[in-house]
Amino acid sequence: MNKKLMLMLLSMSVIFTGCGGSGDTSGSEQVVLQVAFNQNEEHPQYLAIKEFGEILSEKTNGSYTLDIYPNELLGAQKETLEMVQSGTIAMTVVANSLLETWNSDFGVFNLPYIFSSIEHQKAIITDPTITADLYNSIMDDGIKVLAGFHGGVRNVYTSTGPITTPEDLAGLKIRVIQSDTNIKMMELMGGTGTPMGQGEVYTAIQTKVLDGAENNELIFNDLLQYEVAPYYSYTQHLMLPDMLTISSEVWNELPADVQTIFNEEMPNMIDLEFESFAKAVETSLANAEAQGAIITKDIDITPFQAAVAPLTESLLQSDVQKEIYARIQETSSQY
């Protein structure tokens, strides 16, 4: 189905039919919540949302179901977030950085080397004493954050050789996320940050426009980037969460018992996503290595951390950011 027609049908659909706020889902007509997703059906986040949808349907006797649209069928993340904001669709998964448009405090989770480990990230983004106010802070803008997902650990990979020190990045053009912060981060790490859409990266490395890129193991493997940049080095410079969001309008129309199901099942969904991501990383690395990729894990990241420290200090602007950052630093050694 053509994307324009699909969006037209979605915008014409009645999201809520026959549902009051009484909290009683028995006898109500079926409510289908459309969920936009930018990656494929094998992705850990898709699998976790799919299982949650099955549980939601089971617990509401089929009154509430999820209809997930993967592979950017409804558009890129920015587009689908705007659709959630307007209530055209119910939910979408987006990079945490996109939420900074409405509240810059979300940026604290995007700082380089902010988390000491994946377990540390999980503990922070699932702790309501840290996140509750932040996740609800843009409700008036039409968006509620339901949960934070692991979005992978970003590492540098090149066509030239392993990266074990900042000096190894000297003179190398590395693709980064399209933001001034990430350009500056790569500059401090020793390279030249070059913003570019993901669809152009493979060819750009192949034609020597780029010397490499930085991303997680799933992207490195799934997009076959090991073919043109086989040296994958664990710089571990970013651990960006992705956020499952829902339209404030949709959320407010959910009966109390359905909201309870969401709240009770979010931790289970997050557990599954983190577990599935870990397995996917193992599979991706094994396949990339089998295809000739050279993985360098034993890297002293201390020089990289020191190099980007001034960026972290400059980006901590608000009292909320500073408070969350302090909480993260206090718990770092526990993980």
C-alpha positions as CSV (number, residue, x, y, z in Angstrom):
1,M,0.0,0.0,0.0
2,N,1.3,3.5,-0.9
3,K,2.4,5.5,2.1
4,K,0.1,8.5,1.2
5,L,-3.0,6.2,1.0
6,M,-2.0,4.5,4.3
7,L,-1.7,7.8,6.1
8,M,-5.1,8.9,4.7
9,L,-6.7,5.7,6.0
10,L,-5.1,6.1,9.4
11,S,-6.2,9.7,9.7
12,M,-9.8,8.8,8.8
13,S,-9.9,5.9,11.2
14,V,-11.7,6.3,14.6
15,I,-9.1,5.3,17.2
16,F,-11.6,5.0,20.0
17,T,-15.0,3.5,19.4
18,G,-17.5,2.9,22.2
19,C,-15.0,3.4,25.0
20,G,-15.9,5.5,28.0
21,G,-13.6,6.3,31.0
22,S,-15.4,3.9,33.3
23,G,-12.5,1.5,33.3
24,D,-14.8,-1.4,32.1
25,T,-13.5,-2.9,28.9
26,S,-16.2,-5.6,28.7
27,G,-18.6,-5.1,25.9
28,S,-16.6,-2.3,24.3
29,E,-15.9,-2.4,20.6
30,Q,-12.4,-3.2,19.5
31,V,-9.8,-0.5,19.7
32,V,-6.8,-0.8,17.4
33,L,-3.7,1.3,18.5
34,Q,-1.4,1.9,15.5
35,V,2.3,1.7,16.3
36,A,5.0,3.1,13.9
37,F,8.4,1.5,13.9
38,N,11.4,2.4,11.8
39,Q,13.2,-1.0,11.7
40,N,12.3,-4.6,10.7
41,E,10.3,-7.3,12.4
42,E,13.4,-9.1,13.7
43,H,14.5,-6.1,15.8
44,P,14.5,-6.5,19.6
45,Q,12.2,-3.5,20.0
46,Y,9.7,-4.8,17.5
47,L,9.6,-8.2,19.3
48,A,9.1,-6.6,22.7
49,I,6.2,-4.4,21.5
50,K,4.6,-7.3,19.6
51,E,4.6,-9.4,22.8
52,F,3.2,-6.6,24.8
53,G,0.4,-6.2,22.2
54,E,-0.5,-9.9,22.6
55,I,-0.6,-9.5,26.4
56,L,-2.7,-6.3,26.1
57,S,-5.2,-8.1,23.8
58,E,-5.4,-11.1,26.1
59,K,-5.9,-9.0,29.3
60,T,-8.7,-7.0,27.6
61,N,-10.4,-9.9,26.0
62,G,-9.5,-8.6,22.6
63,S,-10.9,-5.1,23.2
64,Y,-7.5,-3.5,22.7
65,T,-4.9,-4.6,20.2
66,L,-1.7,-3.1,18.6
67,D,-1.2,-2.9,14.9
68,I,2.6,-2.4,14.3
69,Y,3.9,-0.8,11.1
70,P,7.6,-1.6,10.8
71,N,10.3,-0.6,8.2
72,E,9.2,3.1,8.2
73,L,5.9,2.3,6.5
74,L,4.4,5.3,8.2
75,G,7.5,7.5,7.7
76,A,10.8,8.3,9.5
77,Q,10.9,8.8,13.2
78,K,10.5,12.6,13.1
79,E,7.4,12.2,10.9
80,T,5.8,9.5,13.1
81,L,6.4,11.5,16.3
82,E,4.5,14.4,14.8
83,M,1.7,12.0,13.9
84,V,1.6,10.8,17.5
85,Q,1.6,14.4,18.7
86,S,-1.4,15.1,16.5
87,G,-3.2,11.9,17.5
88,T,-3.1,10.6,13.9
89,I,-1.5,7.4,15.2
90,A,-1.3,6.1,18.7
91,M,2.4,5.2,19.3
92,T,5.9,5.3,17.9
93,V,9.5,4.5,18.9
94,V,11.9,7.3,18.4
95,A,15.5,8.2,19.3
96,N,15.6,10.0,22.6
97,S,17.3,13.0,20.9
98,L,14.1,13.8,19.0
99,L,12.3,14.6,22.3
100,E,14.8,17.4,22.9
101,T,12.7,19.5,20.5
102,W,10.1,19.8,23.3
103,N,12.2,19.5,26.4
104,S,16.0,19.9,26.2
105,D,16.3,18.0,29.5
106,F,16.0,14.7,27.6
107,G,19.5,15.5,26.3
108,V,21.1,14.4,29.5
109,F,20.7,10.7,28.3
110,N,22.5,11.6,25.0
111,L,25.8,12.6,26.6
112,P,28.9,10.7,25.7
113,Y,30.0,8.1,28.2
114,I,27.0,8.9,30.4
115,F,26.3,5.3,31.4
116,S,29.0,2.9,32.8
117,S,27.3,-0.2,31.3
118,I,24.1,-1.4,29.7
119,E,22.9,-2.5,33.1
120,H,23.5,1.0,34.4
121,Q,21.5,2.5,31.5
122,K,18.6,0.2,32.2
123,A,18.6,1.0,35.9
124,I,18.5,4.7,35.2
125,I,15.9,4.9,32.4
126,T,13.5,2.6,34.3
127,D,13.8,4.4,37.7
128,P,10.6,6.4,38.2
129,T,12.3,8.6,40.8
130,I,14.6,9.8,38.0
131,T,12.4,9.6,34.9
132,A,8.7,10.0,35.9
133,D,8.6,13.8,35.7
134,L,10.8,13.9,32.6
135,Y,8.7,11.2,30.8
136,N,5.5,13.2,31.5
137,S,7.0,16.6,30.9
138,I,5.7,16.9,27.3
139,M,2.2,15.6,27.9
140,D,0.9,19.1,27.2
141,D,2.7,19.0,23.9
142,G,0.8,15.9,22.9
143,I,3.4,13.2,23.8
144,K,3.9,10.8,26.7
145,V,6.9,8.6,27.1
146,L,5.8,5.1,28.1
147,A,9.2,3.5,28.4
148,G,12.9,3.7,27.6
149,F,14.5,1.0,25.4
150,H,18.2,0.1,24.9
151,G,19.2,1.5,21.6
152,G,22.6,-0.1,21.4
153,V,26.1,0.9,22.2
154,R,27.7,3.0,19.5
155,N,31.3,2.2,18.5
156,V,33.6,3.4,15.7
157,Y,34.3,1.3,12.6
158,T,36.6,2.2,9.7
159,S,38.1,1.0,6.5
160,T,41.6,2.0,7.6
161,G,42.3,0.0,10.8
162,P,41.4,-0.4,14.5
163,I,40.7,2.7,16.6
164,T,42.3,2.2,20.0
165,T,43.3,5.8,20.9
166,P,42.1,9.3,19.9
167,E,45.3,9.6,17.8
168,D,44.0,6.8,15.6
169,L,41.1,9.0,14.5
170,A,43.3,11.8,13.3
171,G,42.4,12.8,9.7
172,L,39.5,10.3,9.5
173,K,36.1,11.4,8.3
174,I,33.5,9.5,10.4
175,R,29.8,9.6,9.8
176,V,27.9,10.8,12.9
177,I,24.2,11.5,13.8
178,Q,23.1,14.7,12.2
179,S,23.6,17.1,15.1
180,D,26.1,19.7,16.1
181,T,26.7,17.9,19.4
182,N,27.8,14.7,17.7
183,I,30.0,16.6,15.2
184,K,31.7,18.2,18.2
185,M,32.0,14.9,20.0
186,M,33.8,13.2,17.1
187,E,36.1,16.2,16.8
188,L,37.1,15.9,20.5
189,M,37.5,12.2,20.1
190,G,40.2,12.9,17.4
191,G,38.3,12.6,14.1
192,T,36.2,14.7,11.8
193,G,32.5,14.2,12.3
194,T,30.5,14.1,9.1
195,P,26.7,14.2,9.4
196,M,25.0,12.0,6.8
197,G,21.8,10.1,6.3
198,Q,22.1,6.3,7.1
199,G,21.1,5.3,3.6
200,E,24.2,7.1,2.1
201,V,26.8,5.7,4.5
202,Y,27.7,2.4,2.7
203,T,28.4,4.1,-0.6
204,A,30.2,7.0,1.0
205,I,32.7,4.7,2.7
206,Q,33.0,2.6,-0.5
207,T,33.9,5.7,-2.5
208,K,36.2,7.1,0.2
209,V,34.0,10.1,0.9
210,L,34.0,8.7,4.4
211,D,36.6,6.7,6.3
212,G,34.1,5.1,8.6
213,A,31.1,5.5,10.8
214,E,29.9,5.0,14.3
215,N,26.9,2.8,15.3
216,N,25.9,-0.3,17.1
217,E,26.6,-3.9,16.1
218,L,23.1,-4.5,14.6
219,I,23.5,-1.6,12.1
220,F,27.0,-2.6,11.3
221,N,25.8,-6.1,10.5
222,D,22.3,-5.7,9.1
223,L,23.4,-2.9,6.7
224,L,26.5,-4.9,5.6
225,Q,28.7,-2.0,6.5
226,Y,31.4,-4.5,7.5
227,E,32.0,-5.0,3.8
228,V,33.4,-1.5,3.4
229,A,34.6,-0.7,6.9
230,P,35.6,-4.0,8.5
231,Y,37.5,-2.7,11.6
232,Y,34.9,-2.4,14.4
233,S,36.4,-0.9,17.6
234,Y,34.7,-0.7,21.0
235,T,35.1,3.0,21.8
236,Q,31.7,2.7,23.5
237,H,31.2,6.5,23.2
238,L,27.4,6.6,23.1
239,M,24.6,4.6,24.6
240,L,21.5,6.3,23.3
241,P,18.1,5.1,24.6
242,D,15.1,4.9,22.3
243,M,11.7,6.0,23.6
244,L,8.3,4.3,23.2
245,T,5.9,7.2,23.0
246,I,2.1,7.5,23.0
247,S,-0.2,10.3,22.0
248,S,-1.3,12.2,25.1
249,E,-4.8,12.3,23.6
250,V,-4.9,8.6,23.2
251,W,-3.5,8.0,26.7
252,N,-6.0,10.2,28.3
253,E,-8.9,8.4,26.6
254,L,-7.7,4.9,27.8
255,P,-9.9,3.5,30.6
256,A,-8.1,3.3,34.0
257,D,-7.8,-0.4,33.9
258,V,-6.2,-0.3,30.4
259,Q,-3.7,2.3,31.6
260,T,-3.0,0.0,34.6
261,I,-2.2,-2.9,32.1
262,F,0.3,-0.6,30.3
263,N,1.9,0.5,33.5
264,E,2.2,-3.0,34.9
265,E,3.5,-4.6,31.7
266,M,6.1,-1.9,30.7
267,P,8.8,-3.4,33.0
268,N,8.3,-6.9,31.4
269,M,8.4,-5.4,27.9
270,I,11.7,-3.6,28.7
271,D,13.2,-6.7,30.2
272,L,12.4,-8.6,27.0
273,E,13.9,-5.8,24.8
274,F,17.2,-5.7,26.7
275,E,17.5,-9.5,26.6
276,S,16.6,-9.7,22.9
277,F,19.1,-6.9,22.1
278,A,21.9,-8.7,23.9
279,K,21.2,-11.8,21.8
280,A,21.0,-9.8,18.6
281,V,24.4,-8.2,19.3
282,E,25.9,-11.7,19.7
283,T,24.4,-12.9,16.5
284,S,25.4,-9.7,14.6
285,L,29.0,-9.9,15.8
286,A,29.3,-13.6,14.9
287,N,28.0,-13.0,11.4
288,A,30.1,-9.9,10.8
289,E,33.3,-11.8,12.0
290,A,32.4,-14.7,9.8
291,Q,32.3,-12.3,6.9
292,G,35.8,-10.9,7.7
293,A,35.1,-8.1,10.1
294,I,37.9,-7.5,12.7
295,I,36.4,-6.7,16.1
296,T,38.6,-4.9,18.7
297,K,37.1,-5.0,22.2
298,D,40.1,-4.5,24.5
299,I,40.3,-0.7,24.4
300,D,41.2,1.7,27.1
301,I,38.4,4.2,26.8
302,T,39.8,6.6,29.4
303,P,41.5,8.9,26.9
304,F,38.3,9.2,24.9
305,Q,36.3,9.9,28.1
306,A,38.8,12.7,29.0
307,A,38.7,14.1,25.5
308,V,34.9,14.6,25.5
309,A,34.5,15.8,29.1
310,P,34.4,19.5,28.1
311,L,31.5,18.7,25.8
312,T,29.5,17.1,28.7
313,E,30.1,20.1,30.9
314,S,29.0,22.6,28.2
315,L,25.8,20.6,27.6
316,L,24.6,20.5,31.2
317,Q,22.5,23.6,31.2
318,S,19.3,23.2,33.3
319,D,18.9,22.3,37.0
320,V,17.0,19.2,36.0
321,Q,19.8,18.0,33.7
322,K,22.4,18.6,36.4
323,E,20.3,16.7,39.0
324,I,19.8,13.7,36.7
325,Y,23.4,13.7,35.8
326,A,24.4,13.7,39.4
327,R,22.1,10.8,40.1
328,I,23.7,8.9,37.2
329,Q,27.2,9.6,38.4
330,E,26.3,8.5,42.0
331,T,25.2,5.1,40.8
332,S,27.8,4.5,38.1
333,S,30.2,2.5,40.2
334,Q,27.4,0.1,41.2
335,Y,27.2,-1.3,37.6
